[in-house]
């Protein structure tokens, strides 16, 4: 935010934008240090590059005190193709582990969390997360205490 007073009021459009230094002394100082950019480059660069990241998005710049920039972000945060492929792979792995736990319970209703961990190569938290989800879906239920009880598979 620039601490100086605004030059004008209202919306700025890049087509009719004229850069104006609100604090010429400070601007020159940072330019000489190599820490400043060309005057007005932020408005122009955001307007130029935003459509590459958010299809059809148009930034809004409003001159005033304070200067306001509104940058709309895309609602689709699906990620890149690589991320989507990884997510699908992880989902398949979760489904596979759920099926394996159900199979283990059907085969041995007294199976323990430790045995599930060892068989699946998952952490305790990983197994407990899957078991919790299966319980919520009413696919399995626990009968009796943790020690001495058994699992039942629902329909």
C-alpha positions as CSV (number, residue, x, y, z in Angstrom):
1,X,0.0,0.0,0.0
2,X,1.3,3.5,-0.9
3,X,1.1,5.9,2.0
4,X,0.7,8.9,-0.3
5,X,-2.5,10.5,-1.3
6,X,-4.3,9.2,-4.3
7,X,-4.0,11.0,-7.6
8,X,-7.6,10.3,-8.5
9,X,-10.7,8.4,-7.5
10,X,-12.5,5.4,-9.0
11,X,-11.8,2.5,-11.3
12,X,-8.7,2.3,-13.4
13,X,-8.7,0.6,-16.8
14,X,-5.4,-0.6,-18.2
15,X,-6.3,0.8,-21.7
16,X,-6.5,4.4,-20.3
17,X,-4.0,4.0,-17.5
18,X,-1.3,6.6,-17.0
19,X,1.2,5.8,-14.3
20,X,1.7,8.6,-11.8
21,X,4.2,8.5,-9.0
22,X,2.6,9.3,-5.7
23,X,6.0,9.7,-4.0
24,X,8.6,10.6,-6.7
25,X,11.5,10.8,-4.3
26,X,10.8,7.4,-2.8
27,X,10.2,6.0,-6.3
28,X,13.6,7.3,-7.6
29,X,15.4,6.0,-4.5
30,X,14.1,2.4,-5.0
31,X,14.7,2.5,-8.8
32,X,18.3,3.6,-8.2
33,X,18.8,0.7,-5.7
34,X,17.4,-1.7,-8.3
35,X,14.5,-2.5,-6.0
36,X,11.8,-0.7,-7.9
37,X,9.9,-1.6,-11.0
38,X,8.8,0.5,-13.9
39,X,6.1,2.9,-12.8
40,X,2.6,1.3,-13.3
41,X,4.0,-2.1,-14.2
42,X,1.9,-3.9,-11.6
43,X,-1.4,-2.8,-13.1
44,X,-0.2,-3.6,-16.6
45,X,1.3,-7.0,-15.7
46,X,-1.6,-8.2,-13.7
47,X,-4.0,-7.2,-16.5
48,X,-1.8,-9.0,-19.1
49,X,-1.0,-12.2,-17.2
50,X,-4.2,-12.9,-15.1
51,X,-6.1,-14.4,-18.0
52,X,-3.4,-17.0,-18.4
53,X,-4.1,-18.2,-14.8
54,X,-7.8,-17.5,-14.5
55,X,-9.6,-17.9,-17.9
56,X,-11.7,-14.8,-18.7
57,X,-10.9,-13.1,-15.3
58,X,-10.5,-9.4,-15.3
59,X,-8.8,-7.6,-12.4
60,X,-10.3,-4.5,-10.9
61,X,-8.1,-1.6,-9.8
62,X,-9.7,1.3,-7.9
63,X,-7.8,4.5,-7.2
64,X,-8.5,5.9,-3.8
65,X,-7.3,5.8,-0.3
66,X,-6.4,3.0,-0.1
67,X,-5.7,1.8,-3.6
68,X,-7.7,-1.4,-4.1
69,X,-6.9,-4.4,-6.4
70,X,-9.4,-7.2,-6.7
71,X,-8.2,-10.3,-8.5
72,X,-10.8,-13.0,-9.2
73,X,-9.6,-16.5,-8.8
74,X,-10.8,-19.5,-10.7
75,X,-13.4,-21.6,-9.0
76,X,-12.0,-24.8,-10.5
77,X,-9.1,-25.7,-8.3
78,X,-8.8,-29.1,-9.8
79,X,-5.0,-28.7,-10.3
80,X,-2.8,-29.9,-13.0
81,X,-3.1,-33.1,-14.9
82,X,-0.3,-34.6,-12.9
83,X,-2.1,-33.7,-9.6
84,X,-5.3,-35.2,-10.9
85,X,-3.6,-38.4,-11.9
86,X,-1.9,-38.6,-8.5
87,X,-5.3,-38.0,-6.7
88,X,-7.0,-40.7,-8.8
89,X,-4.1,-43.1,-7.9
90,X,-4.5,-42.3,-4.2
91,X,-8.2,-42.8,-4.4
92,X,-7.7,-46.2,-6.0
93,X,-5.2,-47.1,-3.3
94,X,-7.7,-46.1,-0.6
95,X,-10.5,-48.2,-2.2
96,X,-8.1,-51.1,-2.5
97,X,-7.2,-50.9,1.2
98,X,-10.9,-50.6,2.2
99,X,-11.6,-53.7,0.2
100,X,-8.7,-55.5,1.8
101,X,-9.8,-54.6,5.3
102,X,-13.3,-55.8,4.5
103,X,-11.9,-59.1,3.2
104,X,-9.7,-59.5,6.3
105,X,-12.7,-59.0,8.6
106,X,-14.8,-61.4,6.7
107,X,-12.0,-64.0,6.8
108,X,-11.2,-63.4,10.5
109,X,-13.8,-61.3,12.5
110,X,-11.3,-61.0,15.4
111,X,-8.6,-59.4,13.3
112,X,-6.8,-56.6,15.2
113,X,-5.7,-53.2,14.1
114,X,-2.1,-54.3,14.5
115,X,-2.7,-57.2,12.1
116,X,-4.3,-54.9,9.6
117,X,-1.4,-52.5,9.8
118,X,1.1,-55.3,9.2
119,X,-0.8,-56.8,6.3
120,X,-1.5,-53.5,4.5
121,X,1.8,-51.7,5.4
122,X,-0.2,-48.7,6.8
123,X,0.2,-46.7,10.0
124,X,-2.2,-47.1,12.9
125,X,-3.7,-43.8,12.0
126,X,-4.2,-44.9,8.3
127,X,-6.0,-48.1,9.4
128,X,-8.1,-46.3,12.0
129,X,-9.1,-43.7,9.3
130,X,-10.3,-46.5,7.0
131,X,-12.1,-48.3,9.8
132,X,-13.8,-45.1,10.9
133,X,-15.1,-44.5,7.4
134,X,-16.3,-48.0,7.1
135,X,-18.1,-47.7,10.4
136,X,-19.7,-44.4,9.3
137,X,-20.9,-46.0,6.1
138,X,-22.3,-48.9,8.3
139,X,-20.2,-51.4,6.3
140,X,-18.7,-52.8,9.5
141,X,-19.5,-52.6,13.2
142,X,-17.6,-53.6,16.3
143,X,-19.3,-56.1,18.7
144,X,-17.9,-56.2,22.2
145,X,-14.7,-54.5,23.6
146,X,-11.5,-53.8,21.7
147,X,-9.9,-56.8,23.4
148,X,-12.1,-59.9,23.0
149,X,-14.6,-58.5,20.7
150,X,-15.1,-59.0,17.0
151,X,-16.1,-57.3,13.7
152,X,-19.3,-57.8,11.8
153,X,-19.6,-56.9,8.1
154,X,-22.9,-55.2,7.1
155,X,-24.7,-55.5,3.8
